[in-house]
Amino acid sequence: MKIKVFVFIFLVGTLALISLVKTYLVFEYKRNFSYLSELEQKVQNYKNEQSKLNVEISIIETEIYSFKNVNLDSPGSNIR
């Protein structure tokens, strides 16, 4: 009788320990997943900002190039 009770308590304890470990691992996975998702969102925001900056830089370079090619002495020029 004592052996049956001991085995039963051991199995219940083992089952409880396994369920606690599983719960811990699930919450750890969820926490890491949310952290990685947040990190990925920040990376996407930085990529969008980088794209916007690249477009602005190319526009500025184009404007500088076009201003260098303007002949200020031409009759159609309104720049003074």
C-alpha positions in Angstrom: 0.0 0.0 0.0 2.8 2.4 0.8 4.5 1.7 -2.5 1.4 2.6 -4.4 1.0 5.8 -2.6 4.6 6.7 -3.1 4.5 5.9 -6.8 1.2 7.9 -7.1 2.7 10.9 -5.4 5.9 10.6 -7.4 3.9 10.5 -10.7 1.7 13.5 -9.7 4.8 15.5 -8.7 6.6 14.6 -11.9 3.5 15.6 -13.9 3.3 18.9 -12.0 6.9 19.6 -12.6 6.6 18.8 -16.3 3.6 21.1 -16.6 5.4 23.9 -14.8 8.4 23.6 -17.1 6.1 23.6 -20.2 4.3 26.7 -18.9 7.6 28.4 -18.3 8.8 27.5 -21.8 5.6 28.7 -23.5 5.8 32.1 -21.7 9.5 32.4 -22.5 8.8 31.7 -26.2 5.9 34.3 -26.2 8.1 36.9 -24.5 11.0 36.3 -27.0 8.5 36.3 -29.9 7.0 39.7 -28.9 10.6 41.1 -28.4 11.6 39.9 -31.8 8.4 41.3 -33.3 9.0 44.7 -31.7 12.6 44.6 -32.9 11.5 43.7 -36.5 9.0 46.7 -36.4 11.9 49.0 -35.4 14.0 47.7 -38.2 11.2 48.3 -40.7 10.8 51.8 -39.4 14.5 52.5 -39.8 14.4 51.0 -43.4 11.5 53.3 -44.2 13.4 56.3 -42.8 16.5 55.3 -44.7 14.5 55.1 -48.0 13.0 58.5 -47.4 16.5 60.0 -46.7 17.9 58.4 -49.9 15.1 60.0 -51.9 15.7 63.3 -50.3 19.4 63.1 -50.9 18.9 62.2 -54.6 16.5 65.1 -55.0 19.0 67.5 -53.4 21.8 66.2 -55.6 19.6 66.7 -58.7 18.7 70.2 -57.7 22.4 71.1 -57.0 23.3 69.6 -60.4 20.6 71.6 -62.1 21.6 74.8 -60.4 25.2 74.3 -61.4 24.1 74.0 -65.1 22.0 77.2 -65.0 23.5 80.0 -67.1 22.7 83.2 -65.2 23.4 85.4 -68.3 20.8 83.8 -70.5 17.8 85.9 -71.3 15.2 83.4 -70.1 16.8 83.1 -66.6 14.8 84.5 -63.8 17.5 83.8 -61.2 19.3 87.0 -60.0 
